[in-house]
C-alpha cells in the first residue's frame, strides 16, 4: 500500500476504520503463524525466502531454480529448492503489505528462512528514482 493510498484510505475511512484494518491485519498474521507453526515439517534447512507479489516478478527465479518440492499453504504455492547452490523458498504472495507479511511469517516459521528478499516492482515518491532503478534497503523504520 503506497503512501498516497494510505492518505486516500485515511480521508475516506477515518481513524476507527484504520485502526480496525490494522487490527485485522495483525490478527491474520498471528493466526497464520499459529496454523503454519503447528504444521512445521521438521526440515531444519536454513533458507533464503524470496517473496514476489506477481507471477512476472518471480517467473525467472522459479525457472532458474532446481525445485525439490512445492507446498501450497493459504492458496500460495511455495517452491522449495536451490538456486545457484543456495537453499531457497520462493513464493508469489499477491499484492499488499498484509500478504507480504503473512508470506514472510510462513517463510520464517515453516520454511526456516533466515533472511527474506522481497522482489518486484514498486512505486516511488522520490523524483530521483527512475524506471529500472534498483533500491537496496540499509535499514527499516
Secondary structure, DSSP 8 states (H G I E B T S, - for coil): --HHHHHHHHHHH-HHHHHHHHHHHHHHHHHHHHHHHTT-------EEEEEESSHHHHHHHHHHSEEEEEEEETTEEEEEEEETTEEEEEEE--SSHHHHHHHHHHHHHHS-EEEEEEES----S-TT--TT-----S---
